Amino acid sequence: MSIINKEIKLIDAVKMFLGGKQTLEKWVAAYKQEGKAGLISKSTILA
């Protein structure tokens, strides 16, 4: 949320996030598109 609210820059968050820049960018984009639902892993959803 800090990135979304522009309290911290993505580049600064990457320094603290062990998952990598691409993953963080993907999560931010998913959250912007779908809100919290966008953060739920699609690969773990059972049909």
GIGIUR-V487875 format. One record per residue. RES is the residue in one letter. OMEGA is omega as a letter, one per 40 degrees, with the letter a starting at -180 (none if undefined). NEAR is the number of other ideal C-beta (glycine too) atoms within 8 Angstrom. D_FIRST is the distance of its C-alpha to the first C-alpha in Angstrom with 2 decimals. Layout:
res = <RES,RES>
omega = <OMEGA,OMEGA>
near = <NEAR,NEAR>
d_first = <D_FIRST,D_FIRST>
This chain:
res = <M,S,I,I,N,K,E,I,K,L,I,D,A,V,K,M,F,L,G,G,K,Q,T,L,E,K,W,V,A,A,Y,K,Q,E,G,K,A,G,L,I,S,K,S,T,I,L,A>
omega = <a,i,a,a,i,i,i,i,i,a,i,i,i,a,a,a,a,a,i,a,a,i,i,i,i,i,i,i,i,i,i,a,a,a,a,i,i,a,i,a,i,a,a,i,i,i,none>
near = <4,7,12,8,6,5,5,8,6,11,6,8,12,10,6,5,9,3,5,8,7,6,9,14,9,8,9,11,8,10,12,7,6,7,5,7,6,10,7,8,5,5,4,6,7,3,2>
d_first = <0.00,3.77,5.34,4.96,5.96,8.33,8.41,9.14,11.05,10.92,14.40,13.63,10.99,13.79,16.14,14.51,13.74,17.07,16.43,17.08,15.86,16.89,15.05,11.68,12.63,13.75,10.65,8.63,11.82,12.23,9.03,10.12,13.57,13.52,10.41,10.32,13.89,13.17,11.91,15.30,17.76,20.51,23.04,23.04,23.60,27.23,29.35>
